[in-house]
Amino acid sequence: MAKYLLLKHYRGAPAAVNDVPMDQWTPQEITDHVQYMRDFAARLEETGEFVDGQALAPEGMFVRYDGEGRPPVTDGPFAETKDLIAGWMVIDVDSRERAVELAGELSAAPGAGGKPIHEWLEVRPFLAAPPTITE
């Protein structure tokens, strides 16, 4: 089994077919979208392929180490980040092809007018082992 990250973007990916921003959806359209995501995750839980998934809040910040004995430095929130990443799902599947198949299904979540979004999802494999250094 291999783990993959399915990353949902608000922007930064090619435009979806049903490209109406979520802040313009009706409450029912949002409810239907969230239910689709829950049902999708529940189905993958039954097959053992679901690991975790979350929607992300718009708040956030960058944090970095600033030296021994000094507090971490923070900066943000940055509109670029909060507008870019909407949420994620981690799956554990037998093959890359299965990861692509599931991403295709997730892309069909309903949006405005109850029609599938056909959004682009970023599919990234987890590293199976740390990279090796060759000399």
C-alpha positions, 0 to 999 in steps of 0.5 A: 500500500502507498499513501497519497495526498489529495490536495484541494486548491481554491486557486492555483490549479487550472480552473474547474469546469463548474468554477463558481467560488464557494462563497457564492454557493447557496447553503444547500449547495455547501451542505451537499458538497460537504455530504459528498466528501463525508460519504466519499471518506466513509466509503474509503474507510470501509475499504481501508483506503481512508487515512485522514482528511480535513478542510482548512480554515482561512486563518494561518501563519508561517512560523520559523526558528529564530535562534537559541533562546529566542521565541519563534518568529511568526508572520501572516496570515498570507492571503496567497496561502489561505486562498490556495489550499482548501483542504486535503485527504490522505489515502492508502491505496495499492497503486498510483492508478487507484489514487488517480481513480479516487481523485477523479471521483472526488473531483466530481463533488457537487458545487453550484447548481448541484453540478459536479465541480470537475475540480483539479486535485493535486495527487502527491505520493508520500515518500516511502523512505528518506532520500538517499545521498550518493557520493 
